[in-house]
Amino acid sequence: MPFGAGEAVAITFAAPYKDADGNEDAIGIFPVRKAGGLLALADGVGGQPGGAEAARSVLEHLWDAALAADAARPLRSAVLDGVEAANRAVMARGQGAATTLVAAEVDGHELRAYHAGDSALLVVGGRGRIKHQTVPHSPVGYGVEAGLLDEEEAMHHALRHVISNAVGGPDMRIEIGPVVSLAARDTVVLASDGVLDNLSLPEIAEMVRKGSLMDRAQELATACAERMAGSSGRTPSKPDDLALVLYRPGPIA
């Protein structure tokens, strides 16, 4: 779909062992500004009641806050207000539910990421170089960032599923990234762990760097589904709900 000066596409599906109604991932594409708006993805924490509702709640609160924002101001305050309201709402349910969140504020050819948990954002250049990425809020994510683990070790680590931050807890925090300038051929990727636990970052970058955005999204989703169904031991195979959003900004005027 058109989004700002560019295009955004999204795909989500439930884990292969679930029916379609069991998907705890949720996606939001909110074109609330002429030059862009918000792209968002939430992954309800599995194994606890209310994960799907928590994921939907944070996106609904983001949408409401973005619509109410002053058009002359950046969306930063709206994002923070929306996430804080969602955090209160999820906690008030009293179910112990939680959800990750990654969001991108897009303003023309500038982007700022916000996240809580291990859903991630990447900016991939036309030659496949990862120009920017969020750091997962998890022991394994911090281990990779500190150079204590390489990516292959991280992909197979026993604690990869453990997160240290999420919407739905009293200690929730939103990490705010820097403003990133986007080139015309850059591809922005928002992904849940259904993608990140089955494909390495270099594989993702290679798949999205060029070609039709919808074709790239479908290739990513197909590759993840094949990994989820496999059991070779040589590549990761972690069945899970999947959600991804791809965005390209288009030519610079």
N, C-alpha and C positions, 0 to 999 in steps of 0.2 A: 504494500500500500504506500502511497505517497506520504512522506513525513518530512516536514520542513522543505529544504532544497533537495532532499534525497529520497531514499526508499527504505522501508523497513519490512521485514518478513518475520513470521514467528511459527514455530511448530511445537506442539506438546502432545505427549501420549502417555498412557499409564504403563506401568511395568508389565512385562509379559505374563506374569502370574496373577494379574488383577483384571477385572473388567473395567470398561472405560470410566465408570463412575467412581472408581477408586483412585483416580489421579489426584495426588496431593500437591502437584506443581500448578502454578498459575502465572499468567502473563498479562501485562498491561501495556498497551501502546496508546499514549495520551497526547495527541497533537493539539495542545492547548495554546500554542503560540504560533505565529506565522512562520517563524524561523525554526520551529521544532517543537519541543515540549519534553515529555518524559517517556523513557522506555524503562520497563520494570519487570522483574521476574522474582517470584517467591517460591520457595520449596518447603512445604510443611514438613516438620520433623517427624519422621516415621517412628513407629513403635509407641506413639503416644496418642491419646484421643484428641480429636479436633485439629489435626494437622492441616487438613484441607481447608477448614473454616478459617484457621489462622492465616494461611496464605492468601485467601480471598480477602480477608479483613484488611490486611496491610495494603493491598492494592486499591481497595475501595476507599480507604482513608487517604491514600495518596491522590487519587482522582478528585475527591472532594476538596482537598486542600489546594490542589493545583488549579481547579476551577475558580476557587475563591481568591486566588492570589492577585495582587495588583499587577496589571499587565506591564507597568513601567519598571518593575523590579525583577531581579533574577528569581528563579524558582527555588533557590536554596532554602529560604525560610519555609516555604510551603512543604518541601520534602521533609525537613526536620519536624515541622508541626504535624504532618500527616503520619510519620512513623511513630512519633511519641504518642499520638492519639491511638494508633493501632496497638501499640505496646500496652497501653492502659486497658484497651478493650479486650485484648486477648487474655491478659492477666485476670480481668474481672470475670471471665467465664469460669475460672476455678478448675479447669480441667488439666492443668499442667501442659497445655499445648504451646507450641512454639513454631517459628518459621524463619528461614533465612530470607534475606532480601538483597538484591543488587539492582541498582537503578542508575540510569544515565540521564543527566540533564543536558539536552542538546539545544544549542543556540547557534544556528548557522553552522559554521565549521569549527565550533568550539564545543567541548564536551567536559563534563565533570561527573565522576562516579561517586556513588554512595553505596556502602554495603555493610551488612551485619551477617556474619556466618561464612559459609564456604561456597555459596554461589558466586560466580566470578564474572568479571568483565575483562576483555582483551581488546586492544586496538592492533590490528594486523595491517602492515603495509602491503603494497601491490607486489612486492618481491618475497613476501612471506615472513618478513621480520616482525617480531612482536615488539611494538613500539611502546606499549603501556599495558600493565596488568595489575589487578588488585591482588592483595595478599590474603589468602583464606584465614579466617579467624579459627584456627585449629592448631593443635600441637604439631601435626605433620606440616601444615602450611608454614608455620613459623620455623620449623626445622629446615625446610627447603630454602626459605628466605635467608636464614643464617648460614647456609652452606653446610649444614650438618647432614643433610640427606640430598641425594640426587633425585631426579624425577622418577627414574625407574624404581628406586627404593620406595619413594613416596607412593607410587601407584599401587604397590603390593603391601604396604605397611598395615599391620594389624589394627592400628588406631586411626586409620584414614577416615573412618566414619565419625570420629569424635569431633565436636565443635565446641568452641569456648565462648561463643557469643551468638545470640539469636533474638529476634523480636518475640517477646512473650515472657521476659524475665526482669526482675528488679534491677539487674546490673547491665541491661542492654545498652549498647553504645553504637552509634552510627559513625563509621569512618568516612571522612570526606576527603576525596582525592583532589589533586591539583587540576587546574584548567589545562586541558590537552587540546592542541591545535590539530585538526584533522585535514589531511590532504584529500584530494578528490577521489583517489583510488583506495583510500583506507577502508577497511571493513571492521566495524565494531561488533563484537560477539558478547552476548550475555548468555550464560549457560548454568544450568543446575548440575548436580553431581551425576545425573544420568548420562550426561555428556562427558564430564571431567573425569569420571571414574572408569571410562571405557576407551577414551582416546587421549593420547598424549598431547601436550600443547603444540609441539611441532606438527603433529598430524592435523590438528585443528587448523593451524595457520596455513598449512599447505592446501587444505581443502577449500578455504574461504578466500584465498588471496585474489582470485580472478574468476571471471565467468558470471553468468546470471545469478543474482542473489537468491532467487527461489531455487534454482538448481543446486546451489551451494548448500542451502539449508536442507534440502531433501537428501543430498549426498551425506551430510553429517548425520542426519537422523537414521538413514539406512545403515551406515557404518556402525553406529551405536547399537542398533537393533541386532545386527549380525554378531557383534561382540557379545551382547547380552545372551544370545542363543548359543554361543560357542563355549567350549571347555577344553581348549588345547593346552592350557597352562602356560603357553608362551606369550599370550597376550591377555590383558585384563578382561574379565567377563563378570560384570556386576549388574544383574538385572535391577532396574529401578525405574521410577517415573522419570520422564525426560521433558525438559523445556529448554528452548533456545530462541533467541532473538538475534537477527542480523540486521545491521544498518550500514548504509553507505551514504555519504553526504552529497555526492554529485559534484559537478564542476564548480570552481570558485568564480564568482562573478567578477 
